[in-house]
Amino acid sequence: MGHRCSGTLDGMTRTHPGMDAAGVDTLTDAVLTASRLLVAVSVRSIAAAEDGLTLPQFRLLVVLHTRGPLKHATLAEHLGVTPSTASRMVDRLVAAGLVDRRHSPVSRREIVLDITREGARIVRQVTTRRRREIAKIVARMPAESRQGLVDALTAFAEAGGEPPADAAPEAIWG
C-alpha cells in the first residue's frame, strides 16, 4: 500500500489517490524522457544565442528575469545550489555584463542581483528559439493529445513552483 503524494523528491515512490506505484513510476519515466528532449532543445537554443553560456547560468538569468531583483541567498535557494556556487555563477555573469549587483533600495547594506538589459535580451532570444522548436514538436503530436499535455504540464509546473512562461516579471514580483 502506497503513501499519498507528498510533493517531495526523496527518491521514494509515492502514490497519489487513484494512482498506484506503477502508475507513478510510469508517469515519472515519461517526464524524465520528455525532460531529456526539453534539455536538448534548451541547450541548442542557448548555444545559438551566446557562446560560453551554460545551462545553469541561463537558468540563473531566467530566475532573475521572471522574479526580478533578488538577494544572493534567495537566488541560490531558487536555483537549488549553495550560496558559494551561486556566487561563482554570478561573478561570471557580472563579468559578462549579464547581471548587475547593486545596493537594495530597502537597505543600503544589502546587495541585490538583477538582470541587465543584455541579459534580458538573451533570455528573450533563447526563449523565442525554444518556443519555435517546441512548437514544431507539438505540431507533430496528435491533436487529441495536446490539451491533455497542456493540463499535465501546467499542473507539473505549478507543483514545482515555476511561474508560467508568459507571466510578466511584474506579475510575479511587482
N, C-alpha and C positions, 0 to 999 in steps of 0.2 A: 504494500500500500504506500502511495507517494504522499509527499507533503504538498501543501498549497504553494503556489509560485510566490517566492518572497522578493523577487527582483534582484537578488544578489547573484554575483558571479563568482562563486567559490569553488567551481569545479564539480559541484554536486548536481545531479539531475533532479530537477524539481518538476512537479506536475501542476497543472492548472486545473481547476474544477472543469470536468468534461474532457480533459486531455490526459491520457496515460503517459507513463515514462517513455514508451516507444514513440508516441506522438511528439513529445517534447524533443527527443533526440532527432527525429526526422526533420522537424522544423529547424532545429539548431544546425543540422547538416546543410539544409537548404540556404540558411542565412550565411553560413561560412562560405559556401560555394559562390553565392551572389556577391559576398564581400570581396572575394578574390577578383572577380570581374570589375567591381567598382574601384578597387585599389588600382588595378591596371589602367582603367580609364583615367583616374586621378593622376597617376604617375606620368602618363603620356601627356596629359593636359599641362601639368606643371613643367615638364621638360620642354614643351613647346613655348612656354611663356618666359622662363627665367633660367639661365644657366646657373647651376650650382645650388638652386633652392631645393631643399629636401622636403619630403612629405611631412615630417614633424614640424619643420619651420613653416610650411604652408598652413598647417593646422593652427599654429600659433597666430598667424596673420588672420585666419578666418575667425578665430575666437575674438580677437581684438576688433575685427570688422563687424561682427554680429553683436558683440556685447559692450563695445565701447571701451573707454579707458579703464584699466584695472590696476590694482596694486599687484605687486610682484607675487605675493603668496597666493592671491586669488587666481591669478593667471596660471600658476603652477598647479593649483587644485583643478582648474578646468581642464588642463592638459593631462592630468593624471601622472605628473612627473614630480621629482623632488625640486625644491627651490633652486638648488645648485645647477641642476640640468636646465631648468627654465632660464636661469641667469646666463648660462653659456649660449643658449639659443638666442636670447635677447641681445647679447653682446654682438653676435654675428649679424643680426638683423638691423641693429642700430648702425653698425659699421657700413652696412649695405644701403642705408638710407630708407629702410622699410618700416622701422619702428622708432618712435621718439620716447625719450624719458623726460618727464617734466614734473615740477612740483604740483602736488594736489591743490586744487582751488579751495579745498576744505581745510587742509593743514599743510603749511609750507614744509613741515618736517617729513611729510610722506611724499614718496615718489610714485607717480603713476606712469603706466606704459600705454602708449596709444599708437595706432597705425598711422603712417604718413600717407600723403596723397598718392605717392608712388606705390606704397604697399597696398592701398585700397584699389589702385588701378590693376595691379597684378591679380588680386583676388577676383575682381570683376572679369578680367580677361580669362583666367583659368576656369572660372565658373561658367562663362559663356561657352568655352570649348567643351567642358564636361557636359553641359546641358545638351549641346548639339550631338555629341557622341552617344549619350544616354538616350536621347530622343530616337536616334537611329535603331538602337537595340529595342526600345519599347515598340517601335513601329513594326518590328518583326514578330512581336508577340501576338498570339491570338487575341482578337478584340475582346472576347468574353472573359479573358484573364486579367485585363488591365485594371478594372475597378477594384477587384479583389487585392491586387498588388498595391494600389493606392491606399486602401484601407489598412492593409497589413503593415506597410512601411510607415504610414503615419502613426499608427499605434506603437510601432517599434521605436521610432524617433522620440515620441512623447515619453515612452517608458525610460529611454536613455537620457532624457533631459536636453535633447538637441532642439534648438529653435528651428522653425520652418525655413527652408531655403529662400522663400520670398518675403520673409519678415524684414522690415526695415530696422536698422540698428536702433532708431529712436523708439520703436515699438517694444524693443526688448529691454533697453537700459535707460530710456529717456523718459 
